[in-house]
Amino acid sequence: MKTIAYYISEYGFGHATRSIALMREILKAEELRVVVCTSFSLEFIRESMVEFGERVVYHGVATDVGYILQKDSLQLDKDTLNKACHDYLMDSDELAKQEIEYLTPLYVGCILSDIVPIAFEIGDRMNIPTVGISNFTWWSAYEGVVDSSLNDEFRAMYEKMDHFIQLAGSKEPEFGRKSNEQFGFFCRESDDREVQRLRHQLNPFGEKKIVFIPIGMKIELNMADWPLWNNEDCVFVVSSHMDIEHPNVVKVPAEYTEVQNYVAAADLVISKAGWGTVSEAVVHQKPLLIIEREEMNEDRNTINFLVGNNWCRLIFWKMLERNRNLFNSGTHLKYYEKSELLGIVHCVLSMINIKVSY
């Protein structure tokens, strides 16, 4: 049985959800096992991949730093982020040694990474192929934010990537030493029957609009008193961790993993420009309202790509708080044609010399 190690970034669930979509499809290939390497989203992934049993191995390891935000804000805490990156890089050599010791007896033949920098250092030292899959790298995300001497070390790790699959909105250099491919949006598949059940549960009489507002599992914001929730024409669906109690607001149950079904059930999606939620909204052809964060390089690239293709409208955070006319600004002009999941999976498997047998 061939074994792939899959390193998944720690920030939120966006990297995890798109990795789940890929792993579900990849594991249709016979005689293949995946070792999931991450920490924050590990239990979420375990619950999502239970159908594959022992063909998925779960390895708890803190893979990278991600973003660190100011309290009650969507803005970066640059000082704390710089310190965290410094500490991560100081410990990176020891972390690489520990990971090599763990992976060696598993006979790992390839490393996939979304988009953990040290994964490529590990693959280089083990002399096994590496594939990066992302719409950005932490090097580009940190450019102009993290001290350049630190960020140069992240770039050096990405330079050791063998293959790079760049996703929609990417503005990265061609890091892949052997190949560099471009793909669009993809996401986990929704369940039509479950989508209809959710629509009936959320809006049983059909007189309201369902507005899904997933802000992010690592973001803590004080939104409880927003005038927005008083809009009687809408039922608002928010993430399970959000501290909001209002008759017009419904929380996604904490144990519910297939949140793409809520996206598919919604009439409007409002989100920051995180690629995971954006891709689910675009692939499911939902009107999309994006919250602008000007200092985020990743956000800017995704927003420019969306706006350039008429797949979203923009709104500033302060405007959203009091906006009562969401559907005047949230209608997009163009629909995305189809998910690129299968094309990406075939590309990955061909890069690591696994024959597609389905």
N, C-alpha and C positions, 0 to 999 in steps of 0.2 A: 504493500500500500504506500503510495506517494504521500508525503506530508508537506504542507505549506504552513509557515508561520505568518500570521496576519497581525501586524502592529497597528493599533487604532489610537488616534489622538485622544487626549483626556478631556478636551473642552466640550462640555454639553453632550447631547445625544445625536447631533447631526452627523458626525463622522460614523457613529455606530449604526444609525439607521441605513445609511447608504451602503455600509459594509455588510450589513445583514442581507440587503437585497442582492448584493454580489455573491455572498457566501451561499445563500439558498440556491442560486442558479449554478454556481461552481460545483457544488456538491452533487449535482445531477450527473457529473462525470464519475465513472466507476473507479473504484480503488483509489479514493482520495480522502485525505484527512486534513482538517484545519486546526491549528493551534491558535486560539484567540489570545492576544497579548495586550492587555489594557487593565485599567483599574476602575475608574469612575463609572463606566457603563457596563462593567463585566456581568453583573447580575441581570441587567436588562437584556443583554445579548444572550445569556444563558436561557432566560425565559422565552426568548424569541426563537431559539434554535433547538428546542427540546426534541423536535421530531427527528433530528439527525443522530440522537443518542451518542454513542461513543466515538462517532466519526468527528466530533468536535471536542477538543480539549481546551480547558479554560485555565489560563495562566495569569494570575494577578500580579501586575507590575505597573508602577507609575511610569508612563511612557514619555511624557513631555510636560511643558508648562502651560501652554495655551494662552488665553487672555486672563488678565486680572483687572477687574473693574472697580471704580470708585463706589463707595457705599451709596445705595439707592440711586444708581445712575447706570447709563449705558456707555459711559465714557471710561477710557483706560486710566488705570492707576499706574502711571509710568515709572515712578520710583520703586514701587513694590514689584512691578514686573521686571525691572532691570535687576533687582536683587535676586529674584527667583531664577532668572535666566543664568546669572552668574553662578548661583549655587548648583543649578542643574549641570552646567558645563564642568564645574569643578568635580562633580561626582560621575561624569559620563564615562570615563575610562573604566572605573570599577563596575558601573552598571553594564557596560558592554561585556566585560569579562564574566559577570554573573549570568548574563543571558546566553552567552556562548556555552557556558557550562550546563545550563538547563536544556538548550536546544540540541546539543550534540548527540546525546543518547536517543533522541527522538528521530534521528536521521532526517532532519529537515532538508528538503531539496531546493526550497525557494522561499524568499521572504517578500510578502506584500506589505505595503505601508500606506496608511491614510492618516496623516502624512508625517509620521514620527521620524524625526531626523536621525536619531541614533540607530534606527533599523538598518540604514544603509551602511553605517560604520560596522555593524554586526555582520551583515552579509559580506562586506569586503574582507573582513578578517577571517570569516569562515570559507571564503572563496565559493559562495553560492550566489545564484542570480537574485537580483532585487528588482521589484516593480513598484514604483510610486503611483498612487491613484488619488488625484485631488484637483480642486480648482485653484489651489494656492499652495505655497509652502510657508512655514513659519519664518523663514528668512525674509520673504517679501512682506509678510504681515508685520514683522518687527522693524522693517526698514524705516528709518526716521523716528523710531520710537525707542528702540533698545540701542545701547551704546554700540557703535560700529565695530569695535574690537571684539565684542561678544557675538554680534550678528555674523561676522566673518567666519566664526567657528561653526555656526549653523550652516552657512553656505558650503563650507568645506565638506560637511557630512552629506549634503544633497548632491554635491559633485560626484559622489561615489555611487549614485543611483545608476543601475544598468538600463532600465526602461522607465519611461514616464508616460502615463496616460493622463493627459490634461483635460479637465472637464470644463463645461460651459462657463465662460467668463474669465478663464485663466489668462494671466498676462506674464507667465513665468518664462525665464530663459529655457533653452533646450537642455535641461540637466541630464537627461538620459544619455549614457555613454554609448549605448547600442541602438536605441530607438526612442522616438518621441511621437506619440499619437494624440490626436485631438478628437474628443467626443462631446456630445451635448448632455442633456438632462436625462436622468433616470431615477427611479425610486422603487420602494416596495409596492407590490401589487395590492390593490384594494379588493375587498370582497363585496360584490354587488348586493348580496342579500343583507349583509351586515350594514352596509351604507343605508339601505332603505329602512332598516330597523332603527338606526340612529336618527334618521330624518323624522321618522314618526315619533320617536321618543322625545326629541328636542322640540318639535313643532307639530304636535298632533293635529291641529286644526288647519295648518297650512297658511295661517294669516301673518306669520312673521318671517323675517330673514334670519338665517343662521350665520353668525359672524364668528369665525375662529381666530383667536388671538393667542398663539403660542409664543411667549416671549423668550423662553430658553430655561433649561433646567439648572443652569449655574448663575442665573440672574435673579437678584432679589430687589424688587422695587415696591415702593408704597403707592399702590394704585387703587386702594379700597374706596376712596372718596371721589373718584372721578365722576363728573357729570355725565360722561358718555354712557354709563350703565343705566341711566334713567330713560334711555330711548326705548319706548314701549313697542316700537315696530320691530325690534330685534331681540333675539336670544343670543347671548354671548357665551362662547365656549373658551375656557382658558386652561392653562396647564395645571396639573394637580397641586403643585407646590405654591401657587399664587394665593396670597392672603386676601381674598375678596369674598365677602358674603353679601349677596344681593339677589333679589327675586328674579332678575333678568340674566343672571350669570350662572352657568353650569361648569363645574370642573370635570376635566377628564379623570376618571378613576385612576388612582395611583398604580393599580395593578394592571391597567389596560396598556398593552404594549403596541398594538397595531394602530397607532394614531393616524396613519395615512387614511384610515376609514373616516375619521372626523374631517379631514381635509376634503375628501371626496363628497362628504355629506353637506359641506358648507356652501353658502351662497357667496361668501366673501371671505378671503383670508387676509389678515393684517399681521405683518411680521417684520422683524429686523431682517437684514439681507443674508441670514444664514442659509447656506446652500441647500441643506437638507430639507428644510421647510419650503423654501422657494421651489425646489425641484418637484416636490409633491404637489404644490399648487399649480405649477406650470403644466406638468404632465397630466394632471387631472382637469386641466383647462378651466381653472377657477379665476375669477377676478381677484387681482392681487394688489394690495396696498402696502408699500414698503416704507418702513421708518428709516429716515436718513441718519447716518452717523458719519460725519465728514472726516473724522480722523482715522477711520478704519480703512486700510489699503484694500483688504479683502472685500469689504462692503462696496467700496467705490467701483471695483472691477465688475462685481456681480451686478450692481445697479446700472452701470453703463451698458452692460450687455443686455439686460432686461429692457431698459428704456429704448435702446437702439433697435430692438425688435418689437416694440409696442406690446410687451408682455406684462407691464405693471404701471402703476402710478405711484408717486412719491408723496410722503407726508412727514412733517417734522413732529417730534415727540410732543411738544407743547400744543400743537394744533390738534393732534389726535385726542388729547385729554378732554377737549371740549367739543369735538366735532360731532354734529348731529346729522350731517348729510353725507354719510359714508359712501353711499352708492352713487353719488354724483361724481366722486373722485376715484372710485375703486374699479370702474369698468375698464377692462383692457380691450385693445382693438384687434388683437390677433391671437389665434390659438396655436399651441404647440402641436406638432403632428403626431409624434409617438416617442415612447421611451427608447433610449439607446442601450438598455441593459444587456440584451443578447449580444449586440455587437461588441460591447466592452468585455463580456465574459469570454467570448470566442478569442478576442485579442489577447487577454490575459493568459488563457490556456495555451495558445500558440506560442507566446513568449517563453513559457516555462516547459514547452515540449510535452504537453499533455494532450492526447488525442481526444477530440470531442466525439462521444459515442452516443449522442441522443439527438 
